[in-house]
Amino acid sequence: MRWQTFRLISIYAALSAITNFPSGFTNSSVNTAVEKLHKFIATSLSQDGQPVDENTIALFQSATLNCWFVAQIFGSIMTPMISDRFGRKVGYIVCVLTTILATLVQYFSMCFYMPWGLIFGRSLTALVSPLGDACLLLYVQETSPLEIRGMSSFLCEIGYGTMCVLGMVLGMKSVLGESLSRLLLLSLIPLVFSFFFVARIPETPKFLMIMRGNREKAMQSLEYFQGVSSDNYHILNEYQAERMTENSCKDSTFLELLSKWHLRQAMRLALATLSLTLSFYPILQSSTYFLLESGVSVTVAQWCSTLAQVVLTLSSIFGASIIDRYSRRKLLIGFGIASNILLVSFAFFSHLSATVVYRNSWPMFACLASLLTYCVSFGMVLGPLSWFVAPELVSQRHRCTIFSACFAIHNLLIALTDFATIPLFRFYFVEVSYRIILKPSTPKN
């Protein structure tokens, strides 16, 4: 690997960490620190004089976790307005500055026991999260050479998995999980460094050439990302030809995505792919809770949740080496089927582990193995591949719009399914246990 390629991948890795730190760290740290979050909600409700019971706490906990996905829906709608009008770099700067403000809001909400403030701070971070995700994907798509584009796109998921691991490790009871306020305040340090890094890199050459018509700055940006080469003039000429085509068309709109057949097909394929990832988000935020309910000890549950994210990250790294070798259609179908089988296995063995006593507790180990293997299937193919399906199927003019539309619909589905996960898990876990275990053993009169 030549030096310029290594340098470019290093830039993508840094951008991936900057983009995924707020979402990965924020959502995963409350997973391993689930007991402290539970205690914070209970204490806040009692201080406000509200009734404190497990159902009320479960609803507040679900609202705290899933406000993220609701806010991302609105963030997805405003993303094209910023990234297409002002540029990818400006979008990144807005994202980082807003996240710094939201982190301070969350910190003071924890200090003064204000659960609604915590929800507002998380929602504010989530509002600009789609903007950061779109800018990251567009930076990779618009600055990478064709031969490493697929591998570079996987850095989005690798960065997400890495930030999730960081959040889970710091959220453990033995690290910073005893203090959610310190856990949140710590995230300010990398956010400040992120701002200075983003402010230093140039705008993408494709945006500068096609949207701004600035050939000189586009050449400087291209040389920054890909180095000085005689091919750069040919690349800019291709951008110029694409600009002439784009200028003859109106700006991309959400309505256009629905009115044109080829754009509708691209959205259908992208959403079908994204639907395979819905089951991951309850696991990301609540795997420790699920394992605790399955009869696993607190320490084992926290370590297993952290290990699951480590496995996911390593799987993403391995997946980057195979993505350009095999058909993406075959990979999606094969790993999609495998992930659903593993989820059914996790649910089945989780129930057995909590309700039936077996020698050597083999259902518990089967439950943990199913969870870890699911993370392999998700990290290797489903997670990374799902995000760059849509932008690869459309032209430059529609890339940000179709990404934002798919992101909004996907987050709506996440919000609906993830919000109901913990309450339904509590209800059906008890109901099924009663019907299968307790009711048959109850003596009849």
URZIQUI-V898195 format. One record per residue. RES is the residue in one letter. SS is DSSP state (H for helix, E for strand, - for the rest). OMEGA is omega in whole degrees, -180 to 180 (NA if undefined). Layout:
{{RES & SS & OMEGA} {RES & SS & OMEGA}}
//
This chain:
{{M & - & -178} {R & - & -173} {W & H & -177} {Q & H & 178} {T & H & 178} {F & H & 180} {R & H & -179} {L & H & 178} {I & H & 177} {S & H & 177} {I & H & 178} {Y & H & 179} {A & H & 178} {A & H & 178} {L & H & 178} {S & H & 178} {A & H & 179} {I & H & -177} {T & H & -172} {N & H & -180} {F & H & -179} {P & H & -177} {S & H & -178} {G & H & -178} {F & H & -176} {T & H & -176} {N & H & -178} {S & H & -179} {S & H & 178} {V & H & 176} {N & H & -180} {T & H & 178} {A & - & -174} {V & H & -180} {E & H & 179} {K & H & 176} {L & H & 177} {H & H & -179} {K & H & 179} {F & H & 180} {I & H & -180} {A & H & -180} {T & H & 180} {S & H & 179} {L & H & -180} {S & H & 178} {Q & H & 177} {D & - & 180} {G & - & 179} {Q & - & 179} {P & - & -178} {V & - & 173} {D & - & -173} {E & H & 180} {N & H & 178} {T & H & 179} {I & H & 180} {A & H & 178} {L & H & 178} {F & H & 179} {Q & H & 177} {S & H & 179} {A & H & 180} {T & H & -178} {L & H & -168} {N & H & 171} {C & H & 179} {W & H & -174} {F & H & 176} {V & H & 180} {A & H & -180} {Q & H & 177} {I & H & 179} {F & H & 177} {G & H & 179} {S & H & -179} {I & H & -177} {M & H & -176} {T & H & -180} {P & H & -180} {M & H & -178} {I & H & -173} {S & H & 180} {D & H & -177} {R & H & -175} {F & H & 177} {G & - & -179} {R & H & -179} {K & H & 177} {V & H & 177} {G & H & 177} {Y & H & -179} {I & H & 177} {V & H & -179} {C & H & -177} {V & H & -179} {L & H & 178} {T & H & 179} {T & H & 177} {I & H & 178} {L & H & -178} {A & H & 178} {T & H & 177} {L & H & 178} {V & H & -180} {Q & H & -179} {Y & H & -179} {F & H & 176} {S & H & 177} {M & H & -178} {C & H & -175} {F & - & 176} {Y & - & 178} {M & - & -177} {P & H & 179} {W & H & 175} {G & H & 177} {L & H & 178} {I & H & 179} {F & H & 180} {G & H & 177} {R & H & 180} {S & H & 179} {L & H & 177} {T & H & -179} {A & H & -178} {L & H & -179} {V & H & 179} {S & H & 176} {P & H & 178} {L & H & 178} {G & H & 180} {D & H & -180} {A & H & 180} {C & H & 178} {L & H & -178} {L & H & -180} {L & H & 175} {Y & H & -179} {V & H & -177} {Q & H & -172} {E & H & -179} {T & H & -175} {S & - & 172} {P & - & -175} {L & H & -174} {E & H & 178} {I & H & -175} {R & H & 179} {G & H & 179} {M & H & -179} {S & H & 180} {S & H & 178} {F & - & 179} {L & H & 177} {C & H & -179} {E & H & 178} {I & H & 177} {G & H & 179} {Y & H & 180} {G & H & 180} {T & H & 179} {M & H & 176} {C & H & 177} {V & H & 179} {L & H & -180} {G & H & -179} {M & H & 179} {V & H & -180} {L & H & -180} {G & H & 179} {M & - & -175} {K & - & -177} {S & - & -179} {V & - & 180} {L & - & -177} {G & - & 178} {E & - & -178} {S & - & 179} {L & H & -179} {S & H & 178} {R & H & 179} {L & H & 179} {L & H & -178} {L & H & 180} {L & H & -176} {S & H & 178} {L & H & -175} {I & H & 179} {P & H & 180} {L & H & 178} {V & H & 177} {F & H & 179} {S & H & -179} {F & H & -178} {F & H & 179} {F & H & -179} {V & H & -180} {A & H & -176} {R & H & -175} {I & - & -179} {P & - & 173} {E & - & -180} {T & - & -179} {P & H & -178} {K & H & 177} {F & H & -179} {L & H & -177} {M & H & -173} {I & H & -174} {M & - & -177} {R & - & -179} {G & - & -178} {N & - & -176} {R & H & -178} {E & H & 179} {K & H & 177} {A & H & 178} {M & H & 178} {Q & H & 179} {S & H & 179} {L & H & 178} {E & H & 177} {Y & H & -175} {F & H & -174} {Q & H & 178} {G & - & 180} {V & - & -178} {S & - & 177} {S & - & 179} {D & H & -177} {N & H & 179} {Y & H & 178} {H & H & 179} {I & H & 179} {L & H & 177} {N & H & 176} {E & H & 177} {Y & H & -180} {Q & H & 178} {A & H & 178} {E & H & 178} {R & H & 179} {M & H & 178} {T & H & -178} {E & H & -178} {N & H & 179} {S & - & -179} {C & - & 176} {K & - & 176} {D & - & 179} {S & - & 179} {T & - & 178} {F & H & 179} {L & H & 180} {E & H & 178} {L & H & -179} {L & H & -174} {S & H & -178} {K & - & -172} {W & H & -175} {H & H & 177} {L & H & 176} {R & H & 179} {Q & H & 178} {A & H & 178} {M & H & 180} {R & H & 180} {L & H & -179} {A & H & -179} {L & H & 176} {A & H & 177} {T & H & -179} {L & H & 180} {S & H & 178} {L & - & -177} {T & - & -174} {L & H & -176} {S & H & -177} {F & H & -170} {Y & H & 170} {P & H & 178} {I & H & 179} {L & H & -174} {Q & H & -168} {S & H & -179} {S & H & 177} {T & H & 178} {Y & H & 179} {F & H & -179} {L & H & 176} {L & H & 178} {E & H & 179} {S & - & 177} {G & - & 179} {V & - & 180} {S & - & -177} {V & H & -178} {T & H & -180} {V & H & -180} {A & H & -180} {Q & H & -180} {W & H & 180} {C & H & 177} {S & H & 177} {T & H & 179} {L & H & 179} {A & H & 179} {Q & H & 175} {V & H & 178} {V & H & 179} {L & H & -179} {T & H & 179} {L & H & 179} {S & H & 178} {S & H & 178} {I & H & 178} {F & H & -180} {G & H & 179} {A & H & -178} {S & - & -177} {I & - & -171} {I & - & -178} {D & - & -178} {R & - & -174} {Y & - & 178} {S & - & -179} {R & H & 178} {R & H & 180} {K & H & 178} {L & H & -179} {L & H & -178} {I & H & -178} {G & H & -178} {F & H & 175} {G & H & 177} {I & H & -179} {A & H & -178} {S & H & 179} {N & H & 176} {I & H & 180} {L & H & 177} {L & H & 177} {V & H & 178} {S & H & 179} {F & H & -180} {A & H & -178} {F & H & -178} {F & H & 175} {S & H & 178} {H & H & 179} {L & H & -178} {S & H & -177} {A & H & -170} {T & H & -176} {V & - & -180} {V & - & 178} {Y & - & 175} {R & H & 180} {N & H & 176} {S & H & -178} {W & H & 177} {P & H & 179} {M & H & 179} {F & H & 176} {A & H & 177} {C & H & 180} {L & H & 179} {A & H & 178} {S & H & 180} {L & H & -178} {L & H & 179} {T & H & 175} {Y & H & 179} {C & H & 176} {V & H & -178} {S & H & 180} {F & H & -176} {G & H & -176} {M & H & -174} {V & H & -167} {L & H & -178} {G & H & -177} {P & H & -173} {L & H & -174} {S & H & -173} {W & H & -179} {F & - & 173} {V & H & -176} {A & H & -179} {P & H & -180} {E & H & -176} {L & H & -176} {V & - & 180} {S & - & -178} {Q & H & -175} {R & H & -174} {H & H & -171} {R & H & -178} {C & H & -178} {T & H & -178} {I & H & 176} {F & H & -179} {S & H & 179} {A & H & 179} {C & H & 179} {F & H & -179} {A & H & -180} {I & H & 179} {H & H & -180} {N & H & 174} {L & H & 178} {L & H & 177} {I & H & -179} {A & H & -179} {L & H & -177} {T & H & -175} {D & H & 180} {F & H & -177} {A & H & -171} {T & H & -175} {I & H & 177} {P & H & 179} {L & H & 177} {F & H & 179} {R & H & -175} {F & H & -175} {Y & H & 177} {F & H & 178} {V & H & -178} {E & H & -180} {V & H & 178} {S & H & -180} {Y & H & -176} {R & H & -174} {I & H & -172} {I & H & -170} {L & H & -174} {K & H & 179} {P & H & -178} {S & H & 180} {T & - & -179} {P & - & 179} {K & - & 179} {N & - & NA}}
//
